[in-house]
Amino acid sequence: MILYTFFDSYDLSGKTIAPFCTSGGSGLSGTVSSIRELEPEADVLDGLHIGSSAASDPDQAVSDWLESLGLME
């Protein structure tokens, strides 16, 4: 529910949103779709989930993700 409060409080129109999370559970589930619905005027990119097995060394996964989004040179 904290995400709903955040998106109700801020207008991210025209902004780029790159959602990510770390967890040992279900990951992003429908979060990216929800963000797209809550912020229709924002550019919501594909998200990244790093599971508990990769959380201790996420550098390569994050670099690859950012590069795939065109956010890293």
C-alpha positions as CSV (number, residue, x, y, z in Angstrom):
1,M,0.0,0.0,0.0
2,I,2.9,2.3,0.5
3,L,3.4,2.6,-3.3
4,Y,-0.2,3.8,-3.7
5,T,0.4,6.5,-1.1
6,F,3.6,7.5,-2.9
7,F,2.0,7.8,-6.3
8,D,-1.0,9.7,-4.8
9,S,1.4,12.2,-3.3
10,Y,3.7,12.9,-6.3
11,D,3.0,13.7,-9.9
12,L,5.6,11.9,-12.0
13,S,4.2,13.0,-15.4
14,G,7.0,13.3,-17.9
15,K,9.4,11.4,-15.7
16,T,11.1,8.1,-16.3
17,I,10.4,5.4,-13.7
18,A,12.6,2.3,-13.6
19,P,11.2,0.1,-10.8
20,F,13.4,-2.5,-9.1
21,C,13.3,-4.6,-5.9
22,T,15.1,-7.2,-4.0
23,S,13.3,-10.0,-2.3
24,G,13.1,-13.6,-1.5
25,G,9.5,-13.8,-2.7
26,S,7.4,-13.1,-5.7
27,G,9.4,-10.2,-7.1
28,L,7.6,-7.4,-8.9
29,S,4.5,-9.4,-9.7
30,G,2.0,-6.8,-11.2
31,T,3.8,-3.8,-9.8
32,V,5.0,-2.5,-13.1
33,S,1.5,-2.7,-14.6
34,S,0.1,-0.9,-11.5
35,I,2.7,1.9,-11.8
36,R,1.8,2.3,-15.4
37,E,-1.9,2.7,-14.5
38,L,-1.2,5.1,-11.6
39,E,1.2,7.2,-13.6
40,P,-0.1,7.2,-17.2
41,E,1.9,10.3,-18.2
42,A,5.2,8.8,-17.0
43,D,7.6,6.6,-19.0
44,V,7.5,3.3,-16.9
45,L,10.3,1.0,-18.0
46,D,10.6,-2.7,-17.5
47,G,11.5,-3.5,-13.9
48,L,14.2,-5.6,-12.3
49,H,13.8,-8.1,-9.5
50,I,16.9,-9.5,-7.8
51,G,16.1,-12.6,-5.8
52,S,17.7,-13.4,-2.5
53,S,20.3,-15.7,-4.1
54,A,21.7,-12.8,-6.2
55,A,21.2,-10.0,-3.6
56,S,24.7,-10.3,-2.2
57,D,26.4,-9.5,-5.6
58,P,23.9,-7.7,-7.8
59,D,26.4,-5.6,-9.7
60,Q,26.2,-7.4,-13.1
61,A,22.5,-7.8,-13.0
62,V,21.9,-4.1,-12.3
63,S,24.5,-3.1,-15.0
64,D,22.9,-5.4,-17.6
65,W,19.4,-4.1,-16.7
66,L,20.4,-0.4,-16.9
67,E,22.2,-1.0,-20.2
68,S,19.2,-2.8,-21.7
69,L,17.0,0.2,-20.8
70,G,19.5,2.6,-22.4
71,L,20.3,4.2,-19.1
72,M,23.9,3.3,-18.9
73,E,26.7,3.9,-21.4
